[in-house]
Amino acid sequence: MIEIGAMYMGGQFSPKVFGRAIEKAGFNSLWAGDHILHYVDGIATLGIFAGATEHIPLGTSVLVAPFRQPAVLAKGVLTAAWAAERQLTIGIGPGGDVAKEFEVVANDIKLRGAWTNETIEVAQLLWNAEPGTPVSYEGRFAKFHDAVMDQGGNHTYRGPRPRLWVGGRSEAALQRTVKYSSGYLPYLIDPKQLKDRVDRLREICDEQQRDFAELTIAVTTFMIPANTIEAAADLMGGVRGFQNVDQDRLKRYYALGSVQQCMDKLEEYVEAGATTVVLGCSPGHKGNAQLERYLEHAAEIVPRVRKLAS
């Protein structure tokens, strides 16, 4: 069975409203995006989801590692996991699509890959340590000795530990996926590009003697409901964060238009190897109109996607 998730990036509707609507709509999972200058903070949104929903699995698509010190990211995620009392899937990546955000957080965009690798190592070390057991790390960006990360003062917390999926489209991202994670979660990628990367992941798994079947192949796209593909693309023209995405790229990377047109795109991603599809709900439209149309499409699409064979 193919799983289908919904991603929040902001809008006139709050993350609390979105999370409750998505859980009620029957999606398999609920995801938060992550930005600094626009849209939402991924860890804060994850915490809101944890309090607003009951059972739906939660995740991020994706946390931009260089926006935070590694231990700060690890603590924020662990707090959300403790609050949610359920499995979190933390999509993580180096970012780079909005260079100005690196300036704002005083980090060097040229170091984002190395920073991401260290963040993953630190987070996994702190999350997976035995309760009350000190751990140490000596890296380029993070250095600490005999540290114990409690959760809410609870040395014995044994709830579900977060799992990591890796985002990105580069060779480095694919290598990072196989080395560190249990899943691949790219964005701004078309079905042909996804298939090429899935094939490359198989090769890297063989090279590193890892079982490819251990990896979940996922993809994040946006679903933009409208009567036609062209009308959906036009809707995005004035939305912040999408102004520089031309219509050809919108049509390549996103599920646009009618229910059937959106399904056609999602089937292409599944045929390319995706077993989890995360559908972003576009921000920036007046009132709740876009959420309402998103949910109307989802009422037909969610059961149809689940029936697709990977």
N, C-alpha and C positions, 0 to 999 in steps of 0.2 A: 504493500500500500504506500502511496505517496502521501507525505505529510505537507500541510499548508499552514503557514504562519502569517501574521499580520504585523506590520511595523509602523510605529508612531514616530512622526518627525515634527509634530507641532501643528498649529492651526487654531481656528476659532474654538475648537473643542479641546477640553483639557485631557491630559493623560489618564485621569481617573475615569472620565466619561468614555474615552476610547477603550481602555482596558476592559471595563465591564461590558461594553457592547460587543467586543471581540470574543470574550469568553462565552457570552450568551449566544453568539452567532455560530459557535461550534468549531472555530479554528483549532488546530492542533497546538499552536504556540503563539506567544505574544512577545514582540521584540521592540527595543528602543534603538533609535539612531543616536549619533553622538557628534555634536559640533560645539564650537565656542562662540562664534560671532553670529550665528543664526541657528534656527531650529532649537534643539533641546540638548541638555547634558544627559548622556547615556546612563550614568550611574544614578543620578537623582531620579530620572524617570523610572529606572528599574525598581528603586525603592517605593515609588508611588504605586507602581503596578503590584508590588508585593502586598501593599496594604489594601488595594482596591479590588483584588481578585482573590479567588479561593483555591482553585486547583490547576489552572492552565499553566503549563511550563513556560518559563520566562527566559529571555535572552537579549543580547545586544548585537546589533548589526550595523557597524562594528564599533567597539571602543577604539579610539585613536590613541595608541599607547603613548606617544610623545607629549600628549596634553597634560600628563600627570607624572609625578614621581612614581616609580614602580611600587613601592610599599603603600603609597596613598591609593593607588588603583586597587591593589590587592585587598586593602582594608575596606574600601567602599563596597566592593563586590561581595566580600564575605559578610558584611553587615546586611546587605540585601538578601543574601542566601539565608541567613539566620531569620530575618523577618519573614521571608517567603515560605520557609519550611518545605521547599521542594527543589527540584533540580533546576539549576541555572546553566544555560549554555552561553558562554562569553565569547562572542565573535570579537576578534582583536586584530588590528592591523596597523601599519605605519602611517596611514593617511597620506596627505600630499596634494590632494585635489584643490585645497584652498590654502595657498601659501601664506596668506595674511594671518591665518590662525596660529601658525608657528611663531610668527613675530610677536603676537599678543602673549603667548605663553612663554616667551623667551627661550625657545628651543631652536636648534639648528635643523632646518629641513633636510640637510644633507646627511644628518646622522640618524634619520628616523628608522632605518632598517636595523642598525645596531641597537638603538634604544628599545625597539620592539622586542628583539631577541632577549635582551636583559630583563625587560619587564615580564615576559613570559616565564623566564627562569625564576625570577624572584617570586612572582605570584604563585607558581606551582610549588615552590619550596615552602612558602608560608602557609598555603592552603592545606598542603598534604602532610605537614609535620604532625607527629603524634601530639595530642593535647598536653600542654605544659612542657614540651621538649624544646630547648633552645636550638636555634639554627643560625648559621652564619653564611655570608655571601661576600665575595670579593670580586667586583667587576669594574668596568670602566666608568659607569654612571652611578652604580649603587654599591655601597660598602657598609656592612654591619656585622656585628659579632654577638653571639649568644642572645638572639632576639626571640621572644615568644609573643605571637600574635593571639591575644585572647579575643573572644567574641562576647561582648556585653558583660565582661568580667567572669565569663564562664570558661574555666580551663578545660572542661570536659565536653564541650560542644562536639557532637558527632553527627550532625545533620548532613544532608547531601552536599558534597563538595562541588564547587563549580567545575564544569568541563570546558575545555578550550577548543574553539574552531578558529581557523586563520582566514582572514580576508586578504585580498590583493590579487593582482593579475600577473605579476612578474615571475621570473624564474626563482628569484629569492623567496617570494611568497610560497611557491610550490615546495621548495626545499624546507622552508619553515613549517609548512603543514605536516610534512612527513616526519620531521624531526621531533616536533613538540606536541602535536595536537591529535584530536580524534575526528576532525572534520574540516572541510574546505568550504568557505562562504564568501565568494566573490560578489562584487557589484560592478555596474557599468560594463557588462560583458554580454555579448550576444550568444545565441545558442551554438554557433559554429566555434566561436572562441572558447566557450565552455568545454565542448567536446575535445578540442585540441589540448586543453589543460588537464582534462581527465586522463587522456592518453599519456600525457607527460607524467602525471602523478603515478600512473601504473609503472612507468619506467623507473622513476625515482624509488618507488617501493621495492622494486626488484633489486636496484643498486644497493639499497640500504637494508635489504633482507627484512622488509616489513610486509605484513599481509595487507594488501590493498583493501580487502574486505573490512578491515578495522576502521576505515575512513567513511564518514558520512559525506556525501557530495550534495551541497546545497547551493542555492543561488538567491540573491536579493534583487528584486526588480520593483518598479512601481506599477500599480494598476490604476489607470486613469479612465474612469467610466465616461462614455459619451455615446452618441448615436453612431459616430464613425471614427476611424483612426485620425483623420484630419482634424475633426472637431476636438478630439482629445488633445492632440498636439497643440492646437491653438489655445486651449485652456491654460497650458503651462507657460505661455510666453511671458506673462507678467509676474510669475511666482519667483520670489527670491530664492537664489540657489539654482535656478533652472534657466536664467536669462541667457547664459552663454552656451546652453545645450541646443544645438540647431535641430531642426525637425527631422533630418535624416538620422541623427543619433537617437533622438527620442523614439523613432520608429524601430530602430535596431535593438535598443536596450530595454524598452518598456512594453508592458501589456496595455494596449490602447484600444478604446472604442467599445463596441458592443460586447455582450457576454461571449458570443461565439468568437469574435476577433481576439478577445483576451484569452480565451481557451486555446485558440490556435497557437498563440505565442507560448503559453505555458506548456502545451504538449511538446513544442520544439525543445524547451529546456529539459523536459523529462526524457525525451529521446536522446538528448545529448549526455544524459547520465545523472541528472539531478534527482535525488529522492526526497529532498525537502525544498519547497519553494516558499520564500518569504516575500509577501506582497506589501510594499509601502503604500500608505495612504497619503496623498500629496497634501501639503499644507498650503495656506495662503488664500483659500477661497472664502467668500463671505458666509457667515453663519455656519450652520451644520450641513449645508447642501452637499459638499463633497463627501462627507462621512455618510450621509444618507444614501447617496448614489453608490458609494463603495460597498455598503452593507447590502444594498439591493442586488448588485452584481454578485457579491459573495454568497448570497442565499442560493444561487444556482451554481456558482463555480466551485465552492468548497466540496460538495458531494461529488461533483464530476471529477475534480482533480484526484480525490481519494481513490477513485475507481481505476485510475490509470496504472498500468503495470510498468515498473521500472525496467 
